[in-house]
Amino acid sequence: MDISAQTGPSSFLVMGDIARKGPVIRPSDLGECLFDLFHADPELMLVAVVGEDDVPVGLVERQAFFLKVSGKFGHSLFNRRPVSLLMDTAPVLIDAGVLASDFTARTLMGQADDLLRGYIVTDNGRYRGTGSVLDLMNASHSHAVASAARLEQAAEDLRRANKRILRDKLFIDTIVENIPSALVVRSVRHEHLVLVNRAAEDMMGCRRDLLIEKDTAQVFGTDEIGHLLVSRPAEGQQGVREQVLCNQHGDPRAIATRHVMIADERGGARWELCVADDVTEQRTAQQQVERLAHYDPLTGLANRALFSSRLDAVCTAGQDATLLCIDLDYFKTVNDVYGHAAGDALLRLVAERLRACSRPEDLVARLGGDEFAIIWPTVPAQAELTGRAREIVETVSRPYIIDGHHIVIGASVGSALYPQDADNADTLLQYADIALYRAKSQGRNGFQFFDAALRDEIQTRARLGNELRTAIASSGLTLHFQPLYSMPANRISACEALVRWHHPTHGMVPPDQFVGLAEENGLIHDLGEWVLRAACQEAADWPEQVKIAVNVSPIQLRNPRFLSIVEGALACSGLAPHRLEIEITENIFVQNSAANRHILQQLGRIGCSIVLDDFGTGYSSLGYLRSFQFQKIKIDRSFVQELPERSASGIIQAIISLAQSMDIPITAEGVETHDQWAHLNDLGCNQVQGFLLGRPQPSDVIRQSILSYA
């Protein structure tokens, strides 16, 4: 959003006056630059991203950035990624000449979320500085103080020009009566009020003849709200104080009062001028901004920003603390079946239950989605910790009645202790999240405490990740190939490339261990590129009719270079594109499906075949078949292993019939017996893969098999 300047009085506060000059980075810089900037300056909230000629192209907000990278291994994942993937690509751009009052009004009338956003101030389209709504409120207040200072100067000018002004008393009375601020003047010599304007009457709800009989201390009470901005003035000085004043209806109002001493010709105190303004709406708006900045609007719980701030404060102060991370089990099903309105209602009820089983000193927060967290400012004994965690699980897991529906969910809880488990807030949150992940992997609806075994596992995985990075860089990996046979002739028509890692110490590391690890720490892009290049290079020497199949992770498709990586592997090896099969699973369509579908379509345009792997085990398989044209479907091995059971045979028959109606070839995985092969052949399966006909083999062995079967 770009807000351009409009012509206004030069004495008014404009956005360029309050712009903060801060560090800027380029979109091509790596995420490690952001980590360095934010860690070096804890007060730094905003970092502008500028392109050519200092033109802003994005904005990185501290809380949004750490929200994105707060998951486990977030630092490793985003450290080497470009800033362009981490920034807000549509920041609010404000011309330096825009009136601050105009921008404040437009901001407060906007969406609640807009109150939390930072903005970039530009001068002729170039970066000038950054700011936030709270900066704007503080600057507006400072401007008001400066305006009051000008009022004092005006009072001094009034004394100097007293004789001239007295000749036109009617003019003075008109000005005083129409000043929007309440104005009260007290005679220092006689200790009584000598002037009360119309605004003061309205503010007090009292006639001026009755107000004249009172002292200023009686007119404006002494109950302060907020904080004292400037100390109570001595002679010749001025101060601003916010006080609570009840109007004629008994409603409390926030009143900002300012006292100015006016000296006589000899320099002695002659008049005390009191100026008062009703700032209730301003304070209400400021409180609204602060609440939106710290509390979740749906549940009323603390949000991630307040949670992070409190956790940092507790750990910085060295206080004992227990952190619990809570994730709802099967919440997505509630949204899918009953709708998002029911999901929101469920989140509110869960928040109430979490409050009910927490203590006044606990901080209960909603981190986002169905993720919650609780900070206990203590480390209880193991028995109490177990009891309270079990209480949370049981409380959240009790049935809910929403719109007449009986809804049952579960809760998984992971916890970590400070300082026993971690020595800082980031590590504590990471460890609690790891414990939560372990609780979910062990069957959900339970709790798991972070312990030495989990710490050892983390260290082992970190070490294994570094060793995997070295193996990729130093060609420490190899490929094995499992053949796919056409039916019924059992001739090799393709081979699936399977990566193998022979660790120098641990021996052969199973792919299900290091592939998942590569996805977690960002190595999947390097690993996937290596597999693609090596597989294409090997297959280029095979007979023309034998294809090569390569599995692709959903994470690989997020790489904007993925298409060029495939094209590079084909060009470098000389392999014809139609001989490369890209195998994907239905998980690719769960998130960012439109972008992934676009990439797959581009791969199809260059001639590659797109194969849907593990068909029948995912979500909405038929919907994917309708929305994208696959060149092959692979039936998951779990169905094949149940053959010749009637139910499995019926499912496979239905899949084959569906594929035949759409003219899509079918491959069956996991064929291990002659009976399975015979049933698949009878059902009209086009291709089979499994140990019955061929196990994964090194490249030299598979070449001989291809020559003998092809």
N, C-alpha and C positions, 0 to 999 in steps of 0.2 A: 504494500500500500504506500503510495507516494502522496504526501501532503505538501502542496506548494504554497508559497507565501502570498499573502494579500496585503495591499497597502494599508497601513495603519499608523497611528501617532508614534513618532520616534521615541517618545518617553515611555512607551509601554514595553513590558518585558517580552522579548522574542526568544525563540528556541535556540538561536545561536548564542545567546548570552549564557545559557546553562548547559551547553554541550560539554561533555567531559572528554578531554583528549586521552585516549588510551592506546594500548598496543593494537596493531593491526597485523593480519596475516594474509597470505595468498591462498586461493582455493586449492592450489596444487601442493601446498605444504602438508606435511604428515601430521597425524593426530597427536604425535608425541609433542609437537609444539604447544598444543592446547594444554596437555598435561603439565608441561613445564610452566606455562604462564599462570594457570590456576593454582598450582602448588606453590609457586614463588610469591604470589600475592593473594592471601586469603580473602582480601576485600574486593578483589576483581570479580565483577558480576557479568560483564559483557565484553566480547571480543569481536570487532568488526572484521569481515573478510572483504578485501578489496581486490579489484582486478586492474586492468590497464588504466593509467592516468588517475589512480586512486578512486575509481568509481566503485561504490559499494555493490557487492553481489550476494552478500549473505551475512548472517549474524549468528554467533554462538553464545547462548545464555548458559551461565554456569550450572544452574540447577538442571536444565534440560539436558546438558552435556553429560553430567554425572548420572542422571537418570538413565541415559542410553547406555553408559558403560558400566553401570553398577552391578550387572550380572556377573556370575563367576567368569573369570578369565577375561573380563571386559577390557582390561588394559592391554592384554596381549592381542585381543581381537582388533582393537581400534588404533593401536599405537602406530602401525605402519600404513594405515589407510588414509587417503587424502581428506583434507578438511572439507572438501566439497560434498562428501557423503555424510558429514556430521553436522553441517550448518543448517540454519533455517534459510531456505532459498527464496523466501518471500518476506523479508523483513519490512517493518514499518519504516519508510523513509520520510523524513520531515525536513522541509526547506528551512534554512537558518532564519529566514525572515518571517516565519509563521508566528503569530502572536501566541504567547504561552496560554493566555486565557482561552483563546479559540480552541487550541489543541486539548486543553483540560476539559472543556465542555464536550467536545466530540468524543473524547475517550470515555468519560463517565456515562455518556449516552449509548456507548457501544456494548458489545457482548462482554460478559463477566470475564471470560478468558483474556480479552484484550487488555484488561487492567493489569495483567501480570506480565505482559510482553515488554521487552526492551525495544528501543528504537534507535535509528541512526540519523544524525543531523547532517545534512549536506549543504554545501555552498557551491552553487552553479553545478550541481550534480556530483561534486567530489566530496569525499569524506571529510567531515569536520570534527565529529565527536559522536559519543553515544550517551544514552541516558535511559531512565526508567520513570514510571509514573510517580514513584516515591521521590525520586530526584526532583521531578516537576513540582510536587506538592511542597517540598522543602524550599525550592527556589522561589515559588510563589509566596511562601510565608516570609522569606528573607526580603522579597521585593516589597511586601506589605510593611515590614519593619523600616525599610528604606523610605517608603512613602511617608511613614509616620515621622521619620527624621526630617523629611522635607516640610512636614507640618510644623515642626518645631522652628525650622528656619523661617517659615511663614509667620510664626508668632513673633519671632524677633523682628522681622520686617514690619509687623503690625505695630510693635512698640515704637520703632523709629519713625514710622509714618503716622503716628497716633493723631497729631493735630489735623493732618489732612483728611484722615478717615473719619474723624468726629464730625466734620462738616457735612458728611453724607451718611448720617446714622441710619437712615432708612435703608440705604444700600447694604450696610453691615447687617442690620437685622434680617433682611431678606436672605443674605448669604447664610447666616447662622441657622435660620429656620429651615433652610432647604438642604443643609449638609446631611447626607444619608447616615452619618455616624452620630451616635448620641453624644452631646456636648454639654458638659457641666463645668462651671467656673466657680471657684471658691476664693473668697478674699482671705489672704493669709493674715492680714492685720485684724480683721473682725471675726474670723473663724465662722463664717456662714456663707451659704451659696448666694451668688449674685446673678447667675445666669443658668437657665435650663432651656434647651431647645426642644422643638417638637418631637424629634427622634427619641430624645431621652424620655419624654412623656409616654410615647408609645411603648418604649422598651420596658419602663417600670409599671405601666398601667396606672399611673397616678398623675393628678393634675400638678402643674408646675408650681402653683401657689402653695401646695402641700409639700412638694419636694424642697422648696426654698428653705423650709424650716429644718431640714435635715442636714447632717454632715455627710461628706462624701463617703466616709466609712460606713454610714448607715444606708446610703443609696446603693453602693456596690459592696456586697458582702465579702467576707474574707475566706470562704470555703473555696480552696483552689482545686482545679482539676488539671490534668496533664502535668507539666513541669514548668518551673519558673525559668523563663527565657532570659530575662535580665533582672538583676537584683533590684529591690525597691529603691528608687532614686533618692539621693540626697539633693541638696539645693543645686540647681543648675544641671542636674542629670535627669535621665528619663529611663523608664522601665516598662516592660510589657508583661502582663500577668493574665492568665486565663482563670476565670472564676465561674461558679455555678450561680445562676440567678433564676428564680422562679417568676414567670410572668403572671399577669392578672388571672390567668386560668389555672395557675398552679403547676404549669409545665416547666420542668427544668431546662434552661437554655445555657449554652456555653458562650460566655461573654469575654472578649479580649479587651482589657482596659490598659490605657496608656496615660501616664501623668507627665505633664510638662510644667516646670516652674518658670514663671515670667517675672523678670526683675524690673524694679523701678529705675528712675533716672540715676539713683545713687548706687545701683547694683544690688539692693536688698530684695528679698523675696516679696513680691507684691500679689501675684495671682497664681493659683494652681489650676491649670487646665487639665481636665480629665476627658479623654476621648474613648468611647466604648463602641465595639462592634459585635454584632451577633454572628458568631462563627460556628453555630451549631451544624448547619448543613455541610460546611467544609470539614468539620471534625467527623461527622457521620460518614461522609464519603471516604475520608482517610481511613476510618475504622473498617469500612467495607473493603477497601483495597488491602488492608493488612490482613483481614480475615480470609479473603480470597487467596492471599499469598501463603497462608499457613494452614488452611483447613479445607478438607474435601467437601465440595458443595452437596454431594449426594448423601453422604453418611454423617457429616458433621465431625468426623474424626480428624485428627491431625493428618496433613498430607505429607508427601515425601519430603518437601522442603523443610517443614518444621521437624519431621522425624530425623532427617540428616543433621540438622542444626543441633537438636537435643542430644543425639548420639555423639556428635563431635564434642559437645560441651562436657558430657559425662566422662568421656575417655580422656579429654584434655585435662580435666580436673583430677584425674586419677581415681575416680569413684568406682566402687564395685558395681557391676551391672550385669544383668542377664538379658540377652536379646533373643526373642522368639520370632521366627518367620512362619507365617501361617498361609497356607494355600488351600482353597476350597477344592474338593474332589467332585468331579462330575458337574461343575458349574456350567460348562459349555453346553451340556445336554439340556439344562434348564432353559438357557437362551434359545436353543434350537427348537425345543418342543413347545415351550410356553410363551416365547417372545421376550424381547429385551425389557419391556415394562415389568414383567414378572421377575426378570433377572435383577433389575434395579431394586424392586421391592425386597427381594431376597437379600441383597447386599445390605440394605438398611436394617433388616431384622438380624442379620449376622453381626452387624456393628453394635446393635443393642445388646446382644448376648455377650459379646466380647467385653463391653463396658461392665455388664452385670457381674462377670467373673474376674474383674480387675479391681485393683485397689486405687484409692484417690491419688496416690503418688505415682502410679503407673502411667505411661504414655501409650495410648492405643492409636495406631495410625493405619490408614489405608494407603498402600504404596501405589496402587493402580490395578485396574481389572479386578480379579478376585484374590489379590495378594494383600495380606495384612501383616502388621508387625506390632509387637509389644515390647517396650523397654521397662524392665523392672530395675529400679535403682538399688538393687541389692543382689547378692548371690546366696540363695537359700541352701539349706542342706539338701543332699541328694533326694531324700524321701519327700521333702516338701516340693522340690522341683518336679519330681515325677508326678506327685499328686496334682499340682497345679496344671501341668501339661495335659494330664489325663482329663482333668476337669474341662479344659478348653475343648479338647477333642469331643468329649461326650456332650458338652453343651451345644456346640455348633452342629453336631450330628443328629440332634433331636429333630423329629419331623416338623415341617412348616406347613401352614395353611395359607395359601395365597390365591385369592380369587376363587375360592372353593376347591382348589387343587391341593392334594396331599403330596408335598414335595420332600424328598429325602436326599440329602447330600452328605458328604463327609469332610473331614479336615485333616490335613497333614501338617505336622509341626516340626520344625527344626530349631534347635537352640544352640547358642554358644555363650561362653562366659568371659567377662573382662575383669581382671587381666589374666585369668588362668589360661584361657585358650588363645587370646590375641592381645597385641599391645597397642592397637589403634582401631579406630572406628571402621575403616574400610575393610581391614582384615576380619574384624568381628562379624561384619555383615556378610562377607564372603563365606566364612565358616558356617554361620547359621544357615545360609542358603544351601550350602553343600549338605548339611545335615538334613534339611528339608527335602532335598533331592533324594537322599538315601531313604528317608521315610516313605516317599512316594514309590520308590523302586521296590520297596519291601511289601507292597500291597496296599498302600494308602490307608487313610483313616487311622493314623497312628502318629507317634512322635519319635524323634531320634535326637540324641544329644551328640554334639561334636566331641570326639575323643581322639586318643592317640592313634587309633587305627585309621581313622579318617585323615588325620594329619599325615600319617605315613603314606596313605594312598595318594594324597595331593602331591607330596614330594616326589613319589614314584612317577606319577603322571607328568609332573613338570620335567623331571629328568628324562623320561621317555620322550617327551615332546621335543626337547633339545636334541636328543640323539636322532629322532626321526628327521628333524630339520637337517642335520648333518648327513644323514643317509640319503635324503633327496638331493642335496647339493653335490654329494660325492659319488653318485651312481651306486649307492649301497642297496638299491632295490632291484628286484627282478620281476619278470612277468611269467606266469604260467597261463596256459590256454586250455579251455575245456571245449571239446568239439560239440557242435549241434548237427544232428543227422536228419536228413529228409526221409520221409516215410512214403512207401514201405521199403524203399531200396536200401536204406541205411547208408547213404552216401553223405560224406561231410560237406555241408553247405555253408557253414560259418563256424567261427570259434569265438568264445567269450574270453576277453583278457581279464586276468585276475592278478592283482599285485601281491607280491610276496616280499617279506622283510626278514632276512636272516640276520638276527642281532648277534654281534660278536661275542656277547656274554650269555644272553638268555636263549640263544638259538632262534628257532623259527617263531616269530611273533604272529599270532592269528590276526587276520585282517579286521575282525570285529573288535579288536582292541585298539589298533592304531588308526584305522580309518575314522572311527568316532572321535578319537583324540585329535586328529587332523582337522576335523570339522569344528571342534571346540576352540582350538588355538589359532585358526586362520591358515593353517598349512594345507588345507584341502585344495586351495587354488594351485599351489605349486605341485602338490602330489597329483592332482588331476591332470595338469598340463604334462607332467612327466609321463603318466600312463598313456595319454592320448598320443604323444609323439612316439613313444617306444612301440605301442601297438600298431600304429600306422606304418612305422618303419619296418616292423617284422612282417606285416601282412602284405606289404608291397611286393615281396618275393614269392608269394603264394600264387597258385593258379587263379586265373581271372574270376572263376565262378565262386570262389570261397571268400566270404565276407568276414569282417572283424567287428565284434560287438564290444562296446566300452560303456561301463556304468557311469552315470553322471549324478552327482549329489545335487539336491535343490540349492545348496549354498553356492555351488559353482555357477549356477545361472544368474546369481546376483552380481557376478563379476562383469562389469561393462565390457571387458576385453574377451569374454568367453567366445564369441563368434569369431573374432580374429585369431584366437588361439587354435580353434578347430581348423580354420582356413590355413593357418601357418603349418600345422601338423600335416595336413594333406599336401600342401605345396612342397614342404621339405622332403617328404617321403616319396612323393610321386603317386600316392595311392588315389585311385579314382573315387570321388565323393560317394558314388552309389554303392561302394563296397564298405562304407563305414555305417554301422548301426549304433545310434545313441540310445542307450537304455535308461529310462527314467521310471520313477514310481509315482503313484498318485499324490504323494506328499508335495510334489512340485506345484500342484494346483491349489493347495490349501491356503497359501499366502501369496499375495502378489501375483495372482493367477493371470491377470491380463498381460503383465510384463513378461512372465515366463512363456505364455502362449505365443507372444510376439517373437521371442527369441527362437522358439521351436519352429515357428513358421519360416523364419529366416534360414535356419538350418535345412529345412525341407527344400527351400528355394535353391540352395547351392547343390542339392542332390543327395544329402544324407537321409538315411531312413530313421524314423523315430519309433522306438519300440516301447510299449507299455509293459513294464516288468511287474511281477508279483500281482497279477490281476486277480481281483476277487477278495483281497484282504484289506483294501482301503475303504474310503468313504465316497459314496455317490459315483461308483465306477461307471454306471450307465450314462450319467451326466457328462463325464469326461469323454466318453466315446462319441457322444452326440456333438460336443463342442469342438473336438479336434480330430483330424484325420490321421490315425496312426497307420504305420506300414506293417506292424506286427503286434500281436498280443501274446504275452507269456503267462500261461496258467501257473499259479503259485504251487510250489511243491507240496504244500499241506493238503491240497485236494488229491494230487496224484498218489500220495502215500496211503490214502484211504481206499484206493482201488484194491479189489473189485467190489467194495461195499456199494450197495444200491444208491445210497444218498449221494456219495461222492461221484458215482457214475452219472447220476441225474444232473448234478451241478455242472460237471464237465460237458455233458451233452448239450445243456442249455447254453453254456458259454460258446461252444463250437458252433451251434446253430445260429446264435446271435452274430458271431464273427463272420460266418459264411454269408449271412444275409447282408452284411455290410462290406463283403468282399475283402476281409482282413485275414491274412494267414495266422495260424495258431501254433505256438510252441508250448510243449508241456515240459516243465522242469522236474527234476528229482526222480527220473525213471530208474528204478533199481532192480526190477524183476521182469521176467519174461511175461508174466500175466499182466502186469501194468502196461507193458509195450503193446501186447495183443489187444487189450481193451481200448487203448488210445487209437490204435490202428483201425479197429472196428468202428470207433466213433468218428473217424474222419479227421484225426489230428494231422497237421501238415509236417510237424517237425518235433523232435524229442531231444532232450538233453539229460544226462544223468550217468551215474556210475556203471549202469548196466553196459553201456556202450563205450564210455570213455571218461576217465578221470582227468583232472587238470594236469598238464604235463609241461615241462620246460620247452623252450622254442625248438631245440634241435630234435626232440622226440616228436613234437607235434608236426614238424615238417614231414617226417617219414610217414606218419599216419595220414596226412593229407594226400601225399603222393600215392598211397596204397588204396585209399577209399574214394578220393575225389573222382 
